[in-house]
């Protein structure tokens, strides 16, 4: 498992290269999101088991995240819902491109109650609609709406955005 400093160094060493890599796959507008999502996935995964080649793994995760992003974009275009809530306050934070934000977000997500975290991540990272999340978690759409709203409020507060 990589230490926090080693992970920051890895990110700093490859952030620009990862961004160019992602841009070739999803375009300029979504590349930063892909890299941030890939790093978040890397953070979650690196604590589970050791990774022999962190750089190669980070690029593989970025490639997979780019594919997922393209799929989500295609799905969103064909199935736009009124339930989609934007987390605008985090958009500006993504622009800074620092590993610090990823670490802060990861820590804040870890503090959320399990159901709120699941609902939020299913919506934000996997692009599921509230209806799909409600079905998966066996909760009502209204309950999912409340969980995601609470998660957004908490994350804004934790990241100094609210």
C-alpha positions, 0 to 999 in steps of 0.5 A: 500500500502506498503512503499518502506522500507516495500517492501524492508524489505519484499523482504529481509526477503523472498528472499532466500525462494522465490529463493528456491521456484522458483528453485523447479519450473523452475530450478536454471538458471531461478529462479532468473529471476522468483523472479525478475519478481515476485517482479516487478509484486508485485511492480506494483500491490501493488500500485494499491490496498492494499494487505492483506497478502503481503508474501502469495501474493508474493509467489503466484505471484512467483508461477504464474511467474514460470508457465509463465516462463515455458510456455515462455521457451517452446514457445521460444524453438519451435519458436526461432526468429531472432528478439530476443535481449538479454539485457545482461547488466542486466543479471549481475545486476540480479545476485546481487539479491538486491531489489535495482535493482528492484526499480531502474528498476521499476523507469526507466521503469516508465520514458519510453514513454508508447509505448516503455514500453509496447513493452519492457514489452511484449517482456521481461516479457510476452515473445512475439515476435516482430511480436506478439507485432506489431499485439497487438499494431497495429504497424509495426515490424520495429517500435517495433524493434526501440521501444525496442532498444530505451528502452534497451538503455535507461534502460542501461543508467539509470542503469549505464550499458551503 
